[in-house]
Amino acid sequence: MAIARELKCELFGVKVYSDGFIDRTQHDELFPTASANAQQAYLGAYSKDVVVDSSTGCWARIFLPESAAASQAQAQKKRLPVLFYYHGGGFVVCSAASVLFHDFCSKLAAGAEAIVISVDYRLAPEHKLPAPFDDCLAALRWLQQQALATGCDWKEPWLSSHADFCNCFLMGDSAGGNIVAHLGVRAASEGVHPLHISGLILVIPFFGGVERSNSEILYGDNVKMTLQDTDNFWAVSLPGEGADRSHPYCTFFTPETRALLQSVKLPPSLVVIGAEDLLYDRQIQYVEFVREAGHSVTLLEYPQYDHAILYPEVNNAEDVADAYSRLKEFLAKCMGELILTETE
């Protein structure tokens, strides 16, 4: 006899029941995955999977531009910036292997001429916050060990041959943008030598709060993500009993975070948002919050866009091309020179 369960909420195919049971069957159908391929380039890049932390099962997918792999001689003279990428999905859905993000990172590596490391962090409700933050920090520490050549069982040849460890960037969209906000402060506070974080890139970052903002009220019924969706994402991902949207993982804008921001040197940030995103007001608040703490923030805003930017499948191709161009300009500006760094 089948067990009758009470459905607590459903988030993009993830069914969460009141007794704690979680069914991801429909989610896996909605978000198909792609395999890495280190032998054949796809959308301008090769890819491979590496284990970041065997104790948690955290892994990452590395993307190497086809142009870099094609010229081993040039690889000895030129190094590529390393761009960490943290996918979106409200901390609940998708993975680094999801076709949407696999394709995006392939294009990003080729277009930005960068090594992209897409982190597959653990998901809620099975693994509540700060598990995603911890996994993304573990990936950063793993790269740190690669740069130091200590504490790891093997050297990743794509990194040892091509990576410029002095020009690393943290980039994420939606929930991934929230990760960048928290991890950027933490990396600046704790240090990641010999890595150098040259910039932070937050695309439609996912923040919340108890009181409804004007943009949440105005655009809360958007098709791509509703206000009820955001409430449910936070309800199943925040830690502990009784945690609400005043939690610093959600709101970010706390006196403690302000004090920490004022005590560290944060790298320059690029924040990419859509003016019709229901999270627009909170994203603007982030920009102002970081600027008030004395840090450089560049705001790139697109009118008539909601909670989806940089994906040509759902956006105007000209706007996507413009965003990519601005992204490359930001990378170059943070590095102080061309995207590909000359070495002596």
C-alpha positions in Angstrom: 0.0 0.0 0.0 1.4 3.4 -1.0 2.3 5.8 1.7 0.1 9.0 1.6 2.4 12.0 2.0 1.6 15.6 2.5 3.3 17.8 -0.2 4.9 20.8 1.5 6.0 22.5 -1.7 7.2 21.9 -5.3 10.1 23.8 -6.8 10.8 23.3 -10.5 10.2 19.6 -10.2 11.6 19.1 -6.7 8.8 17.8 -4.5 9.4 18.4 -0.8 7.1 16.6 1.6 6.2 17.4 5.2 7.9 14.2 6.5 11.2 15.2 5.0 10.9 13.0 1.9 12.3 14.6 -1.3 11.4 13.5 -4.8 13.7 14.8 -7.6 12.3 12.6 -10.4 10.5 15.5 -12.3 13.4 17.8 -11.7 15.8 15.5 -13.4 13.5 15.4 -16.4 13.1 19.2 -16.5 16.9 19.8 -16.3 18.7 17.2 -18.4 22.5 16.9 -17.9 25.5 16.9 -20.3 28.7 14.9 -19.9 32.1 16.5 -19.9 34.3 15.8 -23.0 38.0 16.3 -22.8 38.6 14.8 -26.2 36.2 16.8 -28.4 35.5 20.6 -28.1 31.9 21.7 -27.7 30.8 25.3 -28.3 34.4 26.3 -28.3 35.7 24.6 -25.2 36.9 21.2 -23.9 35.6 20.1 -20.5 36.5 17.6 -17.7 35.3 16.8 -14.2 37.5 16.8 -11.1 36.8 15.8 -7.5 37.2 18.8 -5.2 36.4 17.3 -1.8 36.0 13.5 -1.6 34.6 13.8 1.9 31.5 15.6 0.7 31.4 14.5 -2.9 31.9 18.0 -4.2 33.2 18.1 -7.7 33.8 20.7 -10.4 33.7 20.9 -14.2 36.7 22.6 -15.8 36.3 24.3 -19.3 39.4 25.0 -21.4 39.0 27.2 -24.5 39.6 25.3 -27.7 42.0 28.1 -28.9 44.2 27.6 -25.9 44.4 23.8 -26.2 45.2 24.1 -29.9 48.5 26.0 -29.3 50.7 24.4 -26.8 53.6 26.7 -27.8 51.6 29.8 -27.0 50.5 28.3 -23.7 54.1 28.6 -22.5 53.9 32.4 -23.1 50.3 33.2 -22.2 48.2 32.3 -19.2 44.4 32.4 -19.0 42.5 33.9 -16.1 40.6 31.5 -14.0 36.9 32.1 -13.6 35.0 30.2 -10.9 31.3 29.9 -11.8 28.5 29.1 -9.4 25.2 28.1 -11.0 21.8 29.4 -10.1 18.7 27.5 -8.9 17.7 28.8 -5.5 20.2 26.5 -3.8 17.7 23.7 -4.6 17.8 22.9 -8.4 20.2 22.2 -11.2 23.9 21.3 -11.2 27.2 22.0 -12.9 26.2 19.3 -15.4 22.8 20.8 -16.3 22.7 21.4 -20.1 21.8 25.1 -19.5 25.0 25.7 -17.4 27.2 23.3 -19.3 26.5 25.2 -22.5 26.8 28.6 -20.9 30.2 27.8 -19.4 31.4 26.4 -22.7 30.6 29.6 -24.4 31.9 31.7 -21.5 35.3 29.9 -21.6 35.6 30.4 -25.4 34.2 34.0 -25.4 36.1 35.3 -22.4 39.2 33.3 -23.2 39.3 32.0 -19.7 39.5 28.7 -17.8 36.1 28.3 -16.2 35.7 26.1 -13.1 32.0 25.4 -12.6 31.4 24.1 -9.0 28.8 21.4 -8.4 27.9 22.3 -4.8 25.5 20.3 -2.6 21.8 21.3 -2.8 19.0 21.9 -0.3 16.8 20.6 1.2 19.1 17.6 1.6 22.0 20.0 2.4 21.0 23.3 3.8 23.0 26.4 3.9 25.9 27.0 4.4 26.8 23.7 2.6 26.8 25.5 -0.8 29.1 28.2 0.6 31.4 25.5 2.1 31.6 23.6 -1.1 32.5 26.6 -3.2 35.1 27.6 -0.6 36.5 24.1 -0.8 36.8 24.5 -4.6 38.7 27.7 -4.1 41.0 26.0 -1.5 41.5 23.1 -4.0 42.7 25.6 -6.6 44.9 27.2 -4.0 46.5 23.8 -3.4 47.0 23.4 -7.1 48.8 26.7 -7.3 50.9 25.7 -4.3 51.4 22.2 -5.6 50.8 20.9 -2.0 47.9 19.1 -0.3 46.5 17.5 -3.5 47.1 14.0 -4.9 47.8 15.2 -8.4 48.3 18.3 -10.5 45.6 19.1 -13.0 47.5 19.6 -16.3 45.1 22.1 -17.8 45.7 24.4 -14.8 49.5 23.8 -14.6 49.8 24.5 -18.3 47.4 27.3 -18.8 46.1 29.0 -15.6 47.1 32.4 -14.4 46.6 32.0 -10.7 47.2 35.7 -10.2 44.0 36.5 -12.0 41.0 34.6 -10.6 37.4 35.7 -10.7 34.3 34.6 -8.8 31.1 34.6 -10.9 27.6 33.4 -10.2 24.0 33.9 -11.3 21.0 34.0 -9.0 21.8 31.8 -6.0 25.4 31.7 -7.4 25.5 35.5 -7.2 24.6 35.2 -3.5 27.5 32.7 -3.1 29.8 35.2 -4.8 28.7 37.9 -2.4 29.4 35.8 0.7 32.5 34.0 -0.6 34.1 37.2 -1.9 34.0 38.7 1.6 35.2 35.4 3.2 38.1 35.1 0.7 39.2 38.7 1.3 39.0 38.1 5.1 40.8 34.7 5.3 43.2 35.1 2.3 43.7 32.6 -0.6 47.5 33.2 -1.3 49.0 32.6 -3.8 45.7 33.0 -5.7 44.6 36.6 -6.3 40.9 37.3 -6.7 40.9 40.1 -9.3 37.1 40.6 -9.5 33.6 39.5 -8.5 30.8 39.1 -11.0 27.2 38.8 -9.7 24.5 38.2 -12.3 20.9 38.7 -11.0 22.0 37.8 -7.5 19.5 36.1 -5.2 18.8 37.9 -2.0 15.7 38.1 0.2 14.2 39.7 3.2 11.2 39.7 5.6 9.5 42.9 4.3 8.3 42.9 0.7 10.2 45.2 -1.6 8.5 47.3 -4.3 9.9 45.1 -7.1 8.7 42.0 -5.3 5.2 43.3 -5.2 5.3 44.7 -8.7 6.9 41.7 -10.4 6.1 38.9 -8.0 4.0 37.0 -10.6 6.7 36.8 -13.2 6.6 33.5 -15.1 10.3 32.6 -14.8 10.3 32.9 -11.0 7.5 34.0 -8.7 7.6 35.5 -5.2 6.1 32.2 -3.9 9.1 30.4 -5.5 11.6 32.6 -3.7 9.8 32.1 -0.4 9.9 28.4 -0.9 13.5 28.4 -1.9 14.4 30.2 1.3 12.1 28.0 3.5 13.8 24.8 2.4 17.4 26.1 2.3 17.9 28.2 5.4 19.5 26.3 8.3 17.8 25.5 11.7 14.3 25.5 13.0 12.6 28.8 12.8 15.1 30.5 10.4 13.4 33.2 8.4 14.4 35.6 5.6 16.1 37.9 8.1 18.9 35.3 8.2 22.3 36.8 7.0 22.6 34.1 4.3 19.4 35.5 2.8 19.4 39.2 3.4 23.2 39.8 3.5 22.6 43.4 4.6 23.4 43.1 8.3 25.5 45.3 10.6 27.9 42.4 11.0 28.4 42.1 7.3 28.8 45.8 7.0 31.6 45.8 9.6 33.3 42.9 7.9 33.1 44.7 4.5 34.7 47.8 6.0 37.5 45.7 7.4 38.6 44.0 4.2 39.8 45.0 0.7 37.2 43.7 -1.7 38.1 43.3 -5.4 36.1 45.3 -7.9 32.6 43.9 -8.6 30.4 43.8 -11.7 26.6 43.4 -11.0 24.4 42.5 -13.9 20.6 42.8 -13.4 17.3 43.2 -15.2 15.1 46.1 -14.3 11.9 43.9 -14.2 13.4 41.3 -12.0 11.3 40.8 -8.8 14.7 40.9 -6.9 15.7 44.2 -8.5 15.4 46.4 -5.4 17.5 44.0 -3.3 20.1 43.9 -6.0 20.3 47.7 -6.1 20.6 47.5 -2.3 23.6 45.2 -2.6 25.3 47.7 -5.0 24.7 50.6 -2.6 25.7 48.5 0.5 29.0 47.5 -1.0 29.7 51.0 -2.3 29.0 52.5 1.1 31.6 50.2 2.5 34.2 51.8 0.2 34.4 49.2 -2.6 34.2 49.6 -6.4 31.0 48.3 -8.0 30.0 48.6 -11.7 26.3 48.2 -12.3 25.1 46.8 -15.7 21.3 47.1 -15.9 19.1 45.9 -18.7 15.5 47.3 -19.0 12.6 44.9 -19.7 14.6 41.9 -18.5 13.6 39.9 -15.5 15.3 37.0 -13.7 17.2 35.6 -16.7 20.2 37.3 -18.4 23.1 36.1 -20.5 21.3 33.2 -22.0 20.7 33.6 -25.7 18.0 30.8 -25.5 15.7 33.2 -23.6 17.1 36.7 -24.3 17.7 39.1 -27.2 20.9 38.1 -28.9 22.1 41.7 -29.2 21.7 42.2 -25.5 23.5 39.0 -24.7 26.4 40.0 -27.0 26.5 43.4 -25.3 26.7 41.7 -21.8 29.5 39.4 -23.0 31.4 42.4 -24.3 31.0 44.3 -21.1 32.1 41.2 -19.2 35.3 41.0 -21.2 35.9 44.7 -20.6 35.5 44.2 -16.9 37.9 41.2 -16.9 40.5 43.2 -18.8 40.1 46.2 -16.6 40.5 44.2 -13.4 43.6 42.5 -14.8 45.0 45.8 -15.9 45.9 44.4 -19.4 44.7 42.1 -22.1 42.6 39.1 -21.2 45.5 36.8 -22.0 48.4 37.7 -19.8 51.9 37.8 -21.2 54.6 36.2 -19.0 58.3 36.8 -19.2 
